[in-house]
Amino acid sequence: MQYVIMPNHIHFILKIGAGVSGTSRAPSPTNEIVPQYVSMLKRFINKDIGFNIFQRSYYDHIIRNQKEYIAISKYIHNNPIKWDVDEYNPRKENNKAEVLGLE
């Protein structure tokens, strides 16, 4: 499983296996597997820490081949390295100047 926990967000790959019949259980636009998983994760974490830490929406993408899997895995793996200039970093402007050598 590929994942990274950032200071204020997470990235992960959720693998949904094939059913008993061998047919794919990958979510379609009308399927609720991913939203149900996210909802369960939110309830578990919010109960554990006592308040809501999740933003209202999330981005999901169905990985359809090995090339996409490799690209997304690299993105997840490299995400912490880019935290200083990440759009979700509350210190982004200060860090961006430091990274660019402007300070």
JOJONOR-V272187 format. One record per helix or strand of 3 or more residues. SS is the DSSP state (2 for helix, 1 for strand). FROM is the first residue (numbers start at 0). LEN is the number of residues. If there is no record, write none. Layout:
ss={SS/SS}
from={FROM/FROM}
len={LEN/LEN}
//
This chain:
ss={1/1/2/2/2}
from={2/9/32/65/91}
len={3/3/17/20/8}
//
